[in-house]
Amino acid sequence: EISFNLANGNKAEISEKLDWIFHSVACRSAIKAGDKAEINQLTQLVKDIRSEKIPLYCPHGRPVIISISKTELEKQFGR
């Protein structure tokens, strides 16, 4: 479908399809809840996020990090 659109010069639809492909690949290759990871991978991930090499939102618009105040955290532990 993409090659057909390229051959016929329909760039607007190609851009939309490529965005969908990029989002799908990013989502499927992302670290998911419950996945096992090495400490060095997680350390590098934090460094990349803090240096803004990684966007703060996933392709679907959900945040990849959140900020929790000390009060909110203590509330979770009944303190």
N, CA, C and O atoms as a Tripos MOL2 file, in Angstrom:
@<TRIPOS>MOLECULE
protein
  316   315    79     0     0
PROTEIN
NO_CHARGES

@<TRIPOS>ATOM
      1 N           0.8350   -1.1970    0.0000 N.3       1 GLU1
      2 CA          0.0000    0.0000    0.0000 C.3       1 GLU1
      3 C           0.8730    1.2510    0.0000 C.2       1 GLU1
      4 O           0.6110    2.2090   -0.7270 O.2       1 GLU1
      5 N           1.9160    1.2250    0.8280 N.am      2 ILE2
      6 CA          2.8050    2.3860    0.8790 C.3       2 ILE2
      7 C           3.5340    2.5610   -0.4540 C.2       2 ILE2
      8 O           3.6540    3.6780   -0.9580 O.2       2 ILE2
      9 N           4.0170    1.4580   -1.0200 N.am      3 SER3
     10 CA          4.7190    1.5700   -2.3060 C.3       3 SER3
     11 C           3.7740    2.0400   -3.4120 C.2       3 SER3
     12 O           4.1890    2.7920   -4.2940 O.2       3 SER3
     13 N           2.5140    1.6120   -3.3790 N.am      4 PHE4
     14 CA          1.5320    2.0710   -4.3630 C.3       4 PHE4
     15 C           1.3490    3.5870   -4.2450 C.2       4 PHE4
     16 O           1.3400    4.2990   -5.2490 O.2       4 PHE4
     17 N           1.2050    4.0710   -3.0060 N.am      5 ASN5
     18 CA          1.0340    5.5080   -2.7970 C.3       5 ASN5
     19 C           2.2730    6.2880   -3.2070 C.2       5 ASN5
     20 O           2.1660    7.3890   -3.7470 O.2       5 ASN5
     21 N           3.4590    5.7180   -2.9520 N.am      6 LEU6
     22 CA          4.6910    6.3810   -3.3960 C.3       6 LEU6
     23 C           4.7180    6.5080   -4.9190 C.2       6 LEU6
     24 O           5.0640    7.5570   -5.4600 O.2       6 LEU6
     25 N           4.3430    5.4130   -5.6050 N.am      7 ALA7
     26 CA          4.3420    5.4100   -7.0700 C.3       7 ALA7
     27 C           3.3530    6.4140   -7.6380 C.2       7 ALA7
     28 O           3.5650    6.9480   -8.7270 O.2       7 ALA7
     29 N           2.2660    6.6760   -6.9040 N.am      8 ASN8
     30 CA          1.2370    7.5830   -7.3910 C.3       8 ASN8
     31 C           1.3400    8.9920   -6.7920 C.2       8 ASN8
     32 O           0.4670    9.8310   -7.0140 O.2       8 ASN8
     33 N           2.4020    9.2430   -6.0400 N.am      9 GLY9
     34 CA          2.6600   10.5890   -5.5360 C.3       9 GLY9
     35 C           1.7690   11.0410   -4.3930 C.2       9 GLY9
     36 O           1.6800   12.2420   -4.1390 O.2       9 GLY9
     37 N           1.1070   10.1310   -3.6930 N.am     10 ASN10
     38 CA          0.2230   10.4850   -2.5820 C.3      10 ASN10
     39 C           1.0330   10.5410   -1.2850 C.2      10 ASN10
     40 O           1.0250    9.6000   -0.4930 O.2      10 ASN10
     41 N           1.7260   11.6560   -1.0850 N.am     11 LYS11
     42 CA          2.6340   11.7720    0.0530 C.3      11 LYS11
     43 C           1.9180   11.9800    1.3840 C.2      11 LYS11
     44 O           2.4280   11.5590    2.4230 O.2      11 LYS11
     45 N           0.7720   12.6050    1.3770 N.am     12 ALA12
     46 CA          0.0490   12.8570    2.6300 C.3      12 ALA12
     47 C          -0.3410   11.5450    3.2890 C.2      12 ALA12
     48 O          -0.1650   11.3810    4.4970 O.2      12 ALA12
     49 N          -0.8640   10.6170    2.5180 N.am     13 GLU13
     50 CA         -1.2650    9.3250    3.0680 C.3      13 GLU13
     51 C          -0.0450    8.5120    3.4810 C.2      13 GLU13
     52 O          -0.1080    7.7590    4.4530 O.2      13 GLU13
     53 N           1.0520    8.6500    2.7670 N.am     14 ILE14
     54 CA          2.2820    7.9420    3.1120 C.3      14 ILE14
     55 C           2.7680    8.4080    4.4780 C.2      14 ILE14
     56 O           3.1450    7.5940    5.3210 O.2      14 ILE14
     57 N           2.7580    9.6970    4.6900 N.am     15 SER15
     58 CA          3.2050   10.2470    5.9660 C.3      15 SER15
     59 C           2.3770    9.6960    7.1180 C.2      15 SER15
     60 O           2.9150    9.3410    8.1670 O.2      15 SER15
     61 N           1.0640    9.6270    6.9130 N.am     16 GLU16
     62 CA          0.1680    9.1000    7.9460 C.3      16 GLU16
     63 C           0.4690    7.6260    8.2140 C.2      16 GLU16
     64 O           0.5190    7.2070    9.3710 O.2      16 GLU16
     65 N           0.6670    6.8450    7.1690 N.am     17 LYS17
     66 CA          0.9680    5.4140    7.3190 C.3      17 LYS17
     67 C           2.3160    5.2100    7.9950 C.2      17 LYS17
     68 O           2.4490    4.3460    8.8620 O.2      17 LYS17
     69 N           3.3280    6.0030    7.6040 N.am     18 LEU18
     70 CA          4.6370    5.8730    8.2150 C.3      18 LEU18
     71 C           4.5850    6.2330    9.6990 C.2      18 LEU18
     72 O           5.2330    5.5750   10.5130 O.2      18 LEU18
     73 N           3.8330    7.2550   10.0570 N.am     19 ASP19
     74 CA          3.6580    7.5990   11.4700 C.3      19 ASP19
     75 C           3.0760    6.4150   12.2250 C.2      19 ASP19
     76 O           3.5330    6.0950   13.3220 O.2      19 ASP19
     77 N           2.0720    5.7590   11.6480 N.am     20 TRP20
     78 CA          1.4580    4.6010   12.2920 C.3      20 TRP20
     79 C           2.4890    3.4810   12.4700 C.2      20 TRP20
     80 O           2.5460    2.8480   13.5250 O.2      20 TRP20
     81 N           3.3050    3.2380   11.4330 N.am     21 ILE21
     82 CA          4.3310    2.1980   11.5010 C.3      21 ILE21
     83 C           5.3560    2.5360   12.5860 C.2      21 ILE21
     84 O           5.7150    1.6750   13.3900 O.2      21 ILE21
     85 N           5.8230    3.7810   12.6090 N.am     22 PHE22
     86 CA          6.8140    4.1920   13.6100 C.3      22 PHE22
     87 C           6.2570    4.0590   15.0200 C.2      22 PHE22
     88 O           6.9520    3.5790   15.9160 O.2      22 PHE22
     89 N           5.0160    4.4780   15.2270 N.am     23 HIS23
     90 CA          4.3890    4.3630   16.5420 C.3      23 HIS23
     91 C           4.2400    2.8940   16.9510 C.2      23 HIS23
     92 O           4.4810    2.5360   18.1030 O.2      23 HIS23
     93 N           3.8460    2.0610   16.0070 N.am     24 SER24
     94 CA          3.6700    0.6330   16.3010 C.3      24 SER24
     95 C           4.9860   -0.0260   16.6750 C.2      24 SER24
     96 O           5.0500   -0.7940   17.6350 O.2      24 SER24
     97 N           6.0310    0.2700   15.9230 N.am     25 VAL25
     98 CA          7.3450   -0.3100   16.2090 C.3      25 VAL25
     99 C           7.8420    0.1740   17.5660 C.2      25 VAL25
    100 O           8.3600   -0.6180   18.3530 O.2      25 VAL25
    101 N           7.6890    1.4650   17.8480 N.am     26 ALA26
    102 CA          8.1390    2.0120   19.1280 C.3      26 ALA26
    103 C           7.3850    1.3780   20.2860 C.2      26 ALA26
    104 O           7.9860    1.0400   21.3060 O.2      26 ALA26
    105 N           6.0890    1.2150   20.1390 N.am     27 CYS27
    106 CA          5.2670    0.6510   21.2040 C.3      27 CYS27
    107 C           5.6260   -0.8150   21.4480 C.2      27 CYS27
    108 O           5.7580   -1.2360   22.5970 O.2      27 CYS27
    109 N           5.7820   -1.5760   20.3970 N.am     28 ARG28
    110 CA          6.0540   -3.0040   20.5480 C.3      28 ARG28
    111 C           7.4630   -3.2880   21.0580 C.2      28 ARG28
    112 O           7.7070   -4.3370   21.6550 O.2      28 ARG28
    113 N           8.3880   -2.3630   20.8270 N.am     29 SER29
    114 CA          9.7650   -2.5870   21.2800 C.3      29 SER29
    115 C          10.0460   -1.9500   22.6360 C.2      29 SER29
    116 O          11.1540   -2.0740   23.1580 O.2      29 SER29
    117 N           9.0650   -1.2760   23.2060 N.am     30 ALA30
    118 CA          9.2430   -0.5840   24.4890 C.3      30 ALA30
    119 C           9.3000   -1.5680   25.6520 C.2      30 ALA30
    120 O           8.7870   -2.6850   25.5720 O.2      30 ALA30
    121 N           9.9280   -1.1300   26.7220 N.am     31 ILE31
    122 CA          9.9260   -1.9150   27.9550 C.3      31 ILE31
    123 C           8.5210   -1.8530   28.5320 C.2      31 ILE31
    124 O           7.9570   -0.7700   28.6900 O.2      31 ILE31
    125 N           7.9630   -3.0020   28.8420 N.am     32 LYS32
    126 CA          6.5970   -3.0800   29.3710 C.3      32 LYS32
    127 C           6.6410   -3.4460   30.8510 C.2      32 LYS32
    128 O           7.6490   -3.9440   31.3510 O.2      32 LYS32
    129 N           5.5370   -3.1930   31.5390 N.am     33 ALA33
    130 CA          5.4210   -3.5690   32.9490 C.3      33 ALA33
    131 C           5.6660   -5.0650   33.0770 C.2      33 ALA33
    132 O           5.1140   -5.8610   32.3180 O.2      33 ALA33
    133 N           6.4970   -5.4390   34.0410 N.am     34 GLY34
    134 CA          6.7960   -6.8440   34.2670 C.3      34 GLY34
    135 C           7.9800   -7.3680   33.4810 C.2      34 GLY34
    136 O           8.4500   -8.4740   33.7500 O.2      34 GLY34
    137 N           8.4820   -6.5990   32.5080 N.am     35 ASP35
    138 CA          9.6590   -7.0260   31.7490 C.3      35 ASP35
    139 C          10.8820   -7.0280   32.6540 C.2      35 ASP35
    140 O          11.0110   -6.1910   33.5470 O.2      35 ASP35
    141 N          11.7570   -7.9590   32.4140 N.am     36 LYS36
    142 CA         13.0250   -8.0280   33.1380 C.3      36 LYS36
    143 C          14.0580   -7.1970   32.3770 C.2      36 LYS36
    144 O          14.1050   -7.2230   31.1480 O.2      36 LYS36
    145 N          14.8820   -6.4630   33.1200 N.am     37 ALA37
    146 CA         15.9350   -5.6620   32.4980 C.3      37 ALA37
    147 C          17.1560   -5.6670   33.4060 C.2      37 ALA37
    148 O          17.0390   -5.7700   34.6270 O.2      37 ALA37
    149 N          18.3080   -5.5550   32.8040 N.am     38 GLU38
    150 CA         19.5550   -5.4740   33.5520 C.3      38 GLU38
    151 C          19.6800   -4.0790   34.1590 C.2      38 GLU38
    152 O          19.1710   -3.1050   33.6040 O.2      38 GLU38
    153 N          20.3550   -3.9920   35.2900 N.am     39 ILE39
    154 CA         20.5130   -2.7050   35.9800 C.3      39 ILE39
    155 C          21.2170   -1.6840   35.0980 C.2      39 ILE39
    156 O          20.8880   -0.4980   35.1460 O.2      39 ILE39
    157 N          22.1930   -2.1300   34.2830 N.am     40 ASN40
    158 CA         22.8860   -1.1810   33.4060 C.3      40 ASN40
    159 C          21.9540   -0.6330   32.3230 C.2      40 ASN40
    160 O          22.0960    0.5200   31.9160 O.2      40 ASN40
    161 N          21.0030   -1.4460   31.8530 N.am     41 GLN41
    162 CA         20.0200   -0.9620   30.8740 C.3      41 GLN41
    163 C          19.1070    0.0910   31.5090 C.2      41 GLN41
    164 O          18.8060    1.1170   30.8990 O.2      41 GLN41
    165 N          18.6790   -0.1780   32.7300 N.am     42 LEU42
    166 CA         17.7910    0.7610   33.4200 C.3      42 LEU42
    167 C          18.5180    2.0520   33.7560 C.2      42 LEU42
    168 O          17.9460    3.1360   33.6480 O.2      42 LEU42
    169 N          19.7770    1.9400   34.1640 N.am     43 THR43
    170 CA         20.5830    3.1310   34.4590 C.3      43 THR43
    171 C          20.7300    3.9840   33.2050 C.2      43 THR43
    172 O          20.5860    5.2050   33.2630 O.2      43 THR43
    173 N          21.0160    3.3470   32.0760 N.am     44 GLN44
    174 CA         21.1540    4.0870   30.8210 C.3      44 GLN44
    175 C          19.8280    4.7150   30.4120 C.2      44 GLN44
    176 O          19.8030    5.8360   29.9030 O.2      44 GLN44
    177 N          18.7390    4.0070   30.6290 N.am     45 LEU45
    178 CA         17.4150    4.5450   30.3030 C.3      45 LEU45
    179 C          17.1470    5.8170   31.0950 C.2      45 LEU45
    180 O          16.6640    6.8030   30.5380 O.2      45 LEU45
    181 N          17.4550    5.8060   32.3840 N.am     46 VAL46
    182 CA         17.2610    7.0010   33.2210 C.3      46 VAL46
    183 C          18.1380    8.1410   32.7180 C.2      46 VAL46
    184 O          17.6810    9.2810   32.6240 O.2      46 VAL46
    185 N          19.3920    7.8440   32.3940 N.am     47 LYS47
    186 CA         20.2950    8.8800   31.8690 C.3      47 LYS47
    187 C          19.7530    9.4720   30.5750 C.2      47 LYS47
    188 O          19.7860   10.6870   30.3850 O.2      47 LYS47
    189 N          19.2510    8.6100   29.6770 N.am     48 ASP48
    190 CA         18.7090    9.0840   28.4000 C.3      48 ASP48
    191 C          17.4690    9.9410   28.6020 C.2      48 ASP48
    192 O          17.2870   10.9450   27.9130 O.2      48 ASP48
    193 N          16.6190    9.5530   29.5390 N.am     49 ILE49
    194 CA         15.4180   10.3490   29.8120 C.3      49 ILE49
    195 C          15.8040   11.7050   30.3830 C.2      49 ILE49
    196 O          15.2800   12.7370   29.9630 O.2      49 ILE49
    197 N          16.7230   11.6980   31.3410 N.am     50 ARG50
    198 CA         17.1290   12.9530   31.9820 C.3      50 ARG50
    199 C          17.8560   13.8830   31.0180 C.2      50 ARG50
    200 O          17.7770   15.1020   31.1680 O.2      50 ARG50
    201 N          18.5620   13.3340   30.0330 N.am     51 SER51
    202 CA         19.2690   14.1770   29.0600 C.3      51 SER51
    203 C          18.3740   14.5330   27.8770 C.2      51 SER51
    204 O          18.8200   15.1540   26.9120 O.2      51 SER51
    205 N          17.1170   14.1350   27.9630 N.am     52 GLU52
    206 CA         16.0980   14.4230   26.9430 C.3      52 GLU52
    207 C          16.3980   13.7760   25.5930 C.2      52 GLU52
    208 O          15.9650   14.2760   24.5550 O.2      52 GLU52
    209 N          17.1410   12.6610   25.6030 N.am     53 LYS53
    210 CA         17.3480   11.8810   24.3800 C.3      53 LYS53
    211 C          16.1000   11.0680   24.0640 C.2      53 LYS53
    212 O          15.8900   10.6410   22.9290 O.2      53 LYS53
    213 N          15.2800   10.8640   25.0840 N.am     54 ILE54
    214 CA         14.0470   10.0990   24.9430 C.3      54 ILE54
    215 C          12.8900   11.0380   25.2530 C.2      54 ILE54
    216 O          12.9430   11.7610   26.2480 O.2      54 ILE54
    217 N          11.8440   11.0460   24.4270 N.am     55 PRO55
    218 CA         10.6850   11.9040   24.7070 C.3      55 PRO55
    219 C          10.0420   11.5460   26.0460 C.2      55 PRO55
    220 O          10.1310   10.4020   26.4910 O.2      55 PRO55
    221 N           9.4080   12.5030   26.6760 N.am     56 LEU56
    222 CA          8.7710   12.2830   27.9690 C.3      56 LEU56
    223 C           7.3860   11.6530   27.8440 C.2      56 LEU56
    224 O           6.7230   11.3940   28.8490 O.2      56 LEU56
    225 N           6.9510   11.4060   26.6050 N.am     57 TYR57
    226 CA          5.6470   10.7910   26.3620 C.3      57 TYR57
    227 C           5.7920    9.6800   25.3370 C.2      57 TYR57
    228 O           6.5870    9.7820   24.4030 O.2      57 TYR57
    229 N           5.0130    8.6120   25.5210 N.am     58 CYS58
    230 CA          5.0220    7.5140   24.5580 C.3      58 CYS58
    231 C           4.2840    7.9750   23.2850 C.2      58 CYS58
    232 O           3.6620    9.0370   23.2900 O.2      58 CYS58
    233 N           4.3460    7.1950   22.2080 N.am     59 PRO59
    234 CA          3.6560    7.5830   20.9780 C.3      59 PRO59
    235 C           2.1480    7.7840   21.1510 C.2      59 PRO59
    236 O           1.5180    8.4690   20.3440 O.2      59 PRO59
    237 N           1.5670    7.1900   22.1990 N.am     60 HIS60
    238 CA          0.1330    7.3480   22.4360 C.3      60 HIS60
    239 C          -0.1800    8.5550   23.3060 C.2      60 HIS60
    240 O          -1.3470    8.8420   23.5760 O.2      60 HIS60
    241 N           0.8660    9.2710   23.7520 N.am     61 GLY61
    242 CA          0.6680   10.4810   24.5410 C.3      61 GLY61
    243 C           0.7130   10.2740   26.0440 C.2      61 GLY61
    244 O           0.4990   11.2200   26.8020 O.2      61 GLY61
    245 N           0.9880    9.0530   26.4900 N.am     62 ARG62
    246 CA          1.0690    8.8030   27.9330 C.3      62 ARG62
    247 C           2.4770    9.1510   28.4310 C.2      62 ARG62
    248 O           3.4580    8.9420   27.7180 O.2      62 ARG62
    249 N           2.5720    9.6820   29.6530 N.am     63 PRO63
    250 CA          3.8930   10.0420   30.1700 C.3      63 PRO63
    251 C           4.7440    8.8050   30.4570 C.2      63 PRO63
    252 O           4.2240    7.7620   30.8530 O.2      63 PRO63
    253 N           6.0600    8.9320   30.2540 N.am     64 VAL64
    254 CA          6.9610    7.8280   30.5710 C.3      64 VAL64
    255 C           7.5010    7.9740   31.9890 C.2      64 VAL64
    256 O           8.0310    7.0170   32.5520 O.2      64 VAL64
    257 N           7.3690    9.1620   32.5650 N.am     65 ILE65
    258 CA          7.7360    9.3760   33.9610 C.3      65 ILE65
    259 C           6.6780   10.2680   34.6030 C.2      65 ILE65
    260 O           6.0090   11.0520   33.9300 O.2      65 ILE65
    261 N           6.5450   10.1310   35.9030 N.am     66 ILE66
    262 CA          5.6470   11.0070   36.6460 C.3      66 ILE66
    263 C           6.3710   11.4790   37.8970 C.2      66 ILE66
    264 O           7.3350   10.8570   38.3420 O.2      66 ILE66
    265 N           5.9050   12.5680   38.4500 N.am     67 SER67
    266 CA          6.4800   13.1100   39.6710 C.3      67 SER67
    267 C           5.5020   12.8630   40.8150 C.2      67 SER67
    268 O           4.3130   13.1640   40.7070 O.2      67 SER67
    269 N           6.0190   12.3100   41.9140 N.am     68 ILE68
    270 CA          5.1950   12.0340   43.0900 C.3      68 ILE68
    271 C           5.8150   12.7640   44.2770 C.2      68 ILE68
    272 O           7.0030   12.6080   44.5610 O.2      68 ILE68
    273 N           5.0190   13.5440   44.9530 N.am     69 SER69
    274 CA          5.5380   14.2600   46.1150 C.3      69 SER69
    275 C           5.7800   13.2880   47.2650 C.2      69 SER69
    276 O           5.2470   12.1780   47.2800 O.2      69 SER69
    277 N           6.5790   13.7150   48.2120 N.am     70 LYS70
    278 CA          6.8550   12.8880   49.3840 C.3      70 LYS70
    279 C           5.5560   12.5780   50.1250 C.2      70 LYS70
    280 O           5.3700   11.4600   50.6050 O.2      70 LYS70
    281 N           4.6620   13.5540   50.2200 N.am     71 THR71
    282 CA          3.3770   13.3620   50.8920 C.3      71 THR71
    283 C           2.5460   12.2910   50.1880 C.2      71 THR71
    284 O           1.9710   11.4220   50.8430 O.2      71 THR71
    285 N           2.4810   12.3500   48.8600 N.am     72 GLU72
    286 CA          1.7290   11.3480   48.1040 C.3      72 GLU72
    287 C           2.3230    9.9550   48.2970 C.2      72 GLU72
    288 O           1.5880    8.9770   48.4400 O.2      72 GLU72
    289 N           3.6410    9.8660   48.3030 N.am     73 LEU73
    290 CA          4.3100    8.5800   48.4880 C.3      73 LEU73
    291 C           4.0440    8.0260   49.8860 C.2      73 LEU73
    292 O           3.7510    6.8410   50.0420 O.2      73 LEU73
    293 N           4.1450    8.8810   50.8960 N.am     74 GLU74
    294 CA          3.8690    8.4450   52.2630 C.3      74 GLU74
    295 C           2.4280    7.9810   52.4160 C.2      74 GLU74
    296 O           2.1520    7.0270   53.1430 O.2      74 GLU74
    297 N           1.5170    8.6520   51.7360 N.am     75 LYS75
    298 CA          0.1020    8.2710   51.7900 C.3      75 LYS75
    299 C          -0.0980    6.8430   51.2840 C.2      75 LYS75
    300 O          -0.9210    6.1030   51.8220 O.2      75 LYS75
    301 N           0.6480    6.4550   50.2550 N.am     76 GLN76
    302 CA          0.5510    5.1090   49.6940 C.3      76 GLN76
    303 C           0.9790    4.0310   50.6920 C.2      76 GLN76
    304 O           0.5450    2.8820   50.6020 O.2      76 GLN76
    305 N           1.8340    4.4120   51.6410 N.am     77 PHE77
    306 CA          2.3240    3.4750   52.6420 C.3      77 PHE77
    307 C           1.6710    3.6820   54.0000 C.2      77 PHE77
    308 O           2.1240    3.1290   55.0020 O.2      77 PHE77
    309 N           0.6100    4.4740   54.0350 N.am     78 GLY78
    310 CA         -0.1510    4.6740   55.2630 C.3      78 GLY78
    311 C           0.6230    5.4200   56.3310 C.2      78 GLY78
    312 O           0.4840    5.1150   57.5150 O.2      78 GLY78
    313 N           1.4180    6.3720   55.9480 N.am     79 ARG79
    314 CA          2.2060    7.1460   56.9240 C.3      79 ARG79
    315 C           1.6730    8.5550   57.0420 C.2      79 ARG79
    316 O           2.2050    9.3540   57.8120 O.2      79 ARG79
@<TRIPOS>BOND
     1     1     2 1
     2     2     3 1
     3     3     4 2
     4     3     5 am
     5     5     6 1
     6     6     7 1
     7     7     8 2
     8     7     9 am
     9     9    10 1
    10    10    11 1
    11    11    12 2
    12    11    13 am
    13    13    14 1
    14    14    15 1
    15    15    16 2
    16    15    17 am
    17    17    18 1
    18    18    19 1
    19    19    20 2
    20    19    21 am
    21    21    22 1
    22    22    23 1
    23    23    24 2
    24    23    25 am
    25    25    26 1
    26    26    27 1
    27    27    28 2
    28    27    29 am
    29    29    30 1
    30    30    31 1
    31    31    32 2
    32    31    33 am
    33    33    34 1
    34    34    35 1
    35    35    36 2
    36    35    37 am
    37    37    38 1
    38    38    39 1
    39    39    40 2
    40    39    41 am
    41    41    42 1
    42    42    43 1
    43    43    44 2
    44    43    45 am
    45    45    46 1
    46    46    47 1
    47    47    48 2
    48    47    49 am
    49    49    50 1
    50    50    51 1
    51    51    52 2
    52    51    53 am
    53    53    54 1
    54    54    55 1
    55    55    56 2
    56    55    57 am
    57    57    58 1
    58    58    59 1
    59    59    60 2
    60    59    61 am
    61    61    62 1
    62    62    63 1
    63    63    64 2
    64    63    65 am
    65    65    66 1
    66    66    67 1
    67    67    68 2
    68    67    69 am
    69    69    70 1
    70    70    71 1
    71    71    72 2
    72    71    73 am
    73    73    74 1
    74    74    75 1
    75    75    76 2
    76    75    77 am
    77    77    78 1
    78    78    79 1
    79    79    80 2
    80    79    81 am
    81    81    82 1
    82    82    83 1
    83    83    84 2
    84    83    85 am
    85    85    86 1
    86    86    87 1
    87    87    88 2
    88    87    89 am
    89    89    90 1
    90    90    91 1
    91    91    92 2
    92    91    93 am
    93    93    94 1
    94    94    95 1
    95    95    96 2
    96    95    97 am
    97    97    98 1
    98    98    99 1
    99    99   100 2
   100    99   101 am
   101   101   102 1
   102   102   103 1
   103   103   104 2
   104   103   105 am
   105   105   106 1
   106   106   107 1
   107   107   108 2
   108   107   109 am
   109   109   110 1
   110   110   111 1
   111   111   112 2
   112   111   113 am
   113   113   114 1
   114   114   115 1
   115   115   116 2
   116   115   117 am
   117   117   118 1
   118   118   119 1
   119   119   120 2
   120   119   121 am
   121   121   122 1
   122   122   123 1
   123   123   124 2
   124   123   125 am
   125   125   126 1
   126   126   127 1
   127   127   128 2
   128   127   129 am
   129   129   130 1
   130   130   131 1
   131   131   132 2
   132   131   133 am
   133   133   134 1
   134   134   135 1
   135   135   136 2
   136   135   137 am
   137   137   138 1
   138   138   139 1
   139   139   140 2
   140   139   141 am
   141   141   142 1
   142   142   143 1
   143   143   144 2
   144   143   145 am
   145   145   146 1
   146   146   147 1
   147   147   148 2
   148   147   149 am
   149   149   150 1
   150   150   151 1
   151   151   152 2
   152   151   153 am
   153   153   154 1
   154   154   155 1
   155   155   156 2
   156   155   157 am
   157   157   158 1
   158   158   159 1
   159   159   160 2
   160   159   161 am
   161   161   162 1
   162   162   163 1
   163   163   164 2
   164   163   165 am
   165   165   166 1
   166   166   167 1
   167   167   168 2
   168   167   169 am
   169   169   170 1
   170   170   171 1
   171   171   172 2
   172   171   173 am
   173   173   174 1
   174   174   175 1
   175   175   176 2
   176   175   177 am
   177   177   178 1
   178   178   179 1
   179   179   180 2
   180   179   181 am
   181   181   182 1
   182   182   183 1
   183   183   184 2
   184   183   185 am
   185   185   186 1
   186   186   187 1
   187   187   188 2
   188   187   189 am
   189   189   190 1
   190   190   191 1
   191   191   192 2
   192   191   193 am
   193   193   194 1
   194   194   195 1
   195   195   196 2
   196   195   197 am
   197   197   198 1
   198   198   199 1
   199   199   200 2
   200   199   201 am
   201   201   202 1
   202   202   203 1
   203   203   204 2
   204   203   205 am
   205   205   206 1
   206   206   207 1
   207   207   208 2
   208   207   209 am
   209   209   210 1
   210   210   211 1
   211   211   212 2
   212   211   213 am
   213   213   214 1
   214   214   215 1
   215   215   216 2
   216   215   217 am
   217   217   218 1
   218   218   219 1
   219   219   220 2
   220   219   221 am
   221   221   222 1
   222   222   223 1
   223   223   224 2
   224   223   225 am
   225   225   226 1
   226   226   227 1
   227   227   228 2
   228   227   229 am
   229   229   230 1
   230   230   231 1
   231   231   232 2
   232   231   233 am
   233   233   234 1
   234   234   235 1
   235   235   236 2
   236   235   237 am
   237   237   238 1
   238   238   239 1
   239   239   240 2
   240   239   241 am
   241   241   242 1
   242   242   243 1
   243   243   244 2
   244   243   245 am
   245   245   246 1
   246   246   247 1
   247   247   248 2
   248   247   249 am
   249   249   250 1
   250   250   251 1
   251   251   252 2
   252   251   253 am
   253   253   254 1
   254   254   255 1
   255   255   256 2
   256   255   257 am
   257   257   258 1
   258   258   259 1
   259   259   260 2
   260   259   261 am
   261   261   262 1
   262   262   263 1
   263   263   264 2
   264   263   265 am
   265   265   266 1
   266   266   267 1
   267   267   268 2
   268   267   269 am
   269   269   270 1
   270   270   271 1
   271   271   272 2
   272   271   273 am
   273   273   274 1
   274   274   275 1
   275   275   276 2
   276   275   277 am
   277   277   278 1
   278   278   279 1
   279   279   280 2
   280   279   281 am
   281   281   282 1
   282   282   283 1
   283   283   284 2
   284   283   285 am
   285   285   286 1
   286   286   287 1
   287   287   288 2
   288   287   289 am
   289   289   290 1
   290   290   291 1
   291   291   292 2
   292   291   293 am
   293   293   294 1
   294   294   295 1
   295   295   296 2
   296   295   297 am
   297   297   298 1
   298   298   299 1
   299   299   300 2
   300   299   301 am
   301   301   302 1
   302   302   303 1
   303   303   304 2
   304   303   305 am
   305   305   306 1
   306   306   307 1
   307   307   308 2
   308   307   309 am
   309   309   310 1
   310   310   311 1
   311   311   312 2
   312   311   313 am
   313   313   314 1
   314   314   315 1
   315   315   316 2
@<TRIPOS>SUBSTRUCTURE
     1 GLU1         2 RESIDUE 1 A GLU
     2 ILE2         6 RESIDUE 1 A ILE
     3 SER3        10 RESIDUE 1 A SER
     4 PHE4        14 RESIDUE 1 A PHE
     5 ASN5        18 RESIDUE 1 A ASN
     6 LEU6        22 RESIDUE 1 A LEU
     7 ALA7        26 RESIDUE 1 A ALA
     8 ASN8        30 RESIDUE 1 A ASN
     9 GLY9        34 RESIDUE 1 A GLY
    10 ASN10       38 RESIDUE 1 A ASN
    11 LYS11       42 RESIDUE 1 A LYS
    12 ALA12       46 RESIDUE 1 A ALA
    13 GLU13       50 RESIDUE 1 A GLU
    14 ILE14       54 RESIDUE 1 A ILE
    15 SER15       58 RESIDUE 1 A SER
    16 GLU16       62 RESIDUE 1 A GLU
    17 LYS17       66 RESIDUE 1 A LYS
    18 LEU18       70 RESIDUE 1 A LEU
    19 ASP19       74 RESIDUE 1 A ASP
    20 TRP20       78 RESIDUE 1 A TRP
    21 ILE21       82 RESIDUE 1 A ILE
    22 PHE22       86 RESIDUE 1 A PHE
    23 HIS23       90 RESIDUE 1 A HIS
    24 SER24       94 RESIDUE 1 A SER
    25 VAL25       98 RESIDUE 1 A VAL
    26 ALA26      102 RESIDUE 1 A ALA
    27 CYS27      106 RESIDUE 1 A CYS
    28 ARG28      110 RESIDUE 1 A ARG
    29 SER29      114 RESIDUE 1 A SER
    30 ALA30      118 RESIDUE 1 A ALA
    31 ILE31      122 RESIDUE 1 A ILE
    32 LYS32      126 RESIDUE 1 A LYS
    33 ALA33      130 RESIDUE 1 A ALA
    34 GLY34      134 RESIDUE 1 A GLY
    35 ASP35      138 RESIDUE 1 A ASP
    36 LYS36      142 RESIDUE 1 A LYS
    37 ALA37      146 RESIDUE 1 A ALA
    38 GLU38      150 RESIDUE 1 A GLU
    39 ILE39      154 RESIDUE 1 A ILE
    40 ASN40      158 RESIDUE 1 A ASN
    41 GLN41      162 RESIDUE 1 A GLN
    42 LEU42      166 RESIDUE 1 A LEU
    43 THR43      170 RESIDUE 1 A THR
    44 GLN44      174 RESIDUE 1 A GLN
    45 LEU45      178 RESIDUE 1 A LEU
    46 VAL46      182 RESIDUE 1 A VAL
    47 LYS47      186 RESIDUE 1 A LYS
    48 ASP48      190 RESIDUE 1 A ASP
    49 ILE49      194 RESIDUE 1 A ILE
    50 ARG50      198 RESIDUE 1 A ARG
    51 SER51      202 RESIDUE 1 A SER
    52 GLU52      206 RESIDUE 1 A GLU
    53 LYS53      210 RESIDUE 1 A LYS
    54 ILE54      214 RESIDUE 1 A ILE
    55 PRO55      218 RESIDUE 1 A PRO
    56 LEU56      222 RESIDUE 1 A LEU
    57 TYR57      226 RESIDUE 1 A TYR
    58 CYS58      230 RESIDUE 1 A CYS
    59 PRO59      234 RESIDUE 1 A PRO
    60 HIS60      238 RESIDUE 1 A HIS
    61 GLY61      242 RESIDUE 1 A GLY
    62 ARG62      246 RESIDUE 1 A ARG
    63 PRO63      250 RESIDUE 1 A PRO
    64 VAL64      254 RESIDUE 1 A VAL
    65 ILE65      258 RESIDUE 1 A ILE
    66 ILE66      262 RESIDUE 1 A ILE
    67 SER67      266 RESIDUE 1 A SER
    68 ILE68      270 RESIDUE 1 A ILE
    69 SER69      274 RESIDUE 1 A SER
    70 LYS70      278 RESIDUE 1 A LYS
    71 THR71      282 RESIDUE 1 A THR
    72 GLU72      286 RESIDUE 1 A GLU
    73 LEU73      290 RESIDUE 1 A LEU
    74 GLU74      294 RESIDUE 1 A GLU
    75 LYS75      298 RESIDUE 1 A LYS
    76 GLN76      302 RESIDUE 1 A GLN
    77 PHE77      306 RESIDUE 1 A PHE
    78 GLY78      310 RESIDUE 1 A GLY
    79 ARG79      314 RESIDUE 1 A ARG
